[in-house]
Amino acid sequence: MQFKVLLMDNTKHLEALGDIRQMMERSSRFISLSGVSGICAGCFALIGAAAFFVHFQLRFDQPQYYQYARLADGSSNPEFYRFFFTDAALVLLGSLLAGVWFTRRKAKRNGLALWDSTARRLLINLLIPLVSGGIFCLILLKHDLVALVAPATLLFYGLALLNASKYTLNDIRYLGVSEIILGLTGCWFMGYGLLFRTLGFGVLHIVYGLSMYLKYER
């Protein structure tokens, strides 16, 4: 009888410790990230890559995408840059809107605040490498190093995810490391930026989002 009472007391203590641990994790980590938003971001990236491929690859006989940035006389191709930035902006906008929508829905469903001190720290740590990477890519474009822009975006995006991962789920860390590896590989195999961007922002996001959904939301 005493053993049974002791066992019940230990079970209650363990449950209490589990509740305390969960409360501490909620206060120190942003856990409302939605896997569905990752899937949407990956799909938008695939659509953007397909649009770029159809617009340029099927019109010109150039094996490497960065060669479209220059005209035959060596001057910059305004069509390339106009389509490049428009395509990237639309993919980014769609991904951000989907991310905010699904994350807000998940936070509301779990009774959590969407914007608090943890979310603010997450955003700051995410933006520092992202903004730095954006400026770095503009510098690459200024110096006509177009072939390095795609892998550089993957590299800085991975660093941003890694930097912000301590304020959210550990799964973000693995995605960040994967993006860094892909970015470095893209730097080695220059000229295949469209392929690496498709893998990094498209396929990896879909795999990550599906994993997050099955693990935390199903």
Disulfide bonds with the S-S distance in Angstrom:
none
